[in-house]
Structure formats: C-alpha cells, structure tokens
C-alpha cells in the first residue's frame, strides 16, 4: 500500500468506524461487538518508490482473518477498501 505506518495508524480506526481496533504497529486486531469479526492486520514498511523528486511510501499489509465468517469478512473488506481508497482516475 502507498501509506506510511503513521498514515495507516491514523486511517485504520476511521475505516473500521464502530468496530474496535486494538494494538498498534506492527499489528492490530479488529473485532466487532457480536464476535463475528476477529482479524489481525500486520504491517511492515518497505523501500519507498521514487520517481524523480516524488517519493511514495510502501507498506506491506497482511490481513489474517482467522475463523471470521465469510459475510463478516466481506463487510470488513468493504470497510477497509472504502477507508483506504485514495481519489484518482
């Protein structure tokens, strides 16, 4: 992902909205009140991409869904994708 660890740390709780996020770099846990969601997210900074003077951070993100039900995982992915989407064409 084109995020720094600091950016990811700021955006993740906002993306999950009412689902609690615990932990912090390098690993977070996302759960919901009903217990349907138990997902671990690991991050590791990588070498930044550089084109001329432009530098874009690179973050390797691993999502481990555990025994999370398929419907709940789909909702998690929807929240994750919408929360981390950046504008553009």
Buried (B, 14 or more C-beta within 10 A) or exposed (E): BEBBBEBBBEBBBEBBEEBEBEEEEEEBBBBBEEEBBBBBBBBEBEEEEEEEEEEEBBBEBEEEBEEBEEEBBEBBEEBBEEBBEEEEE
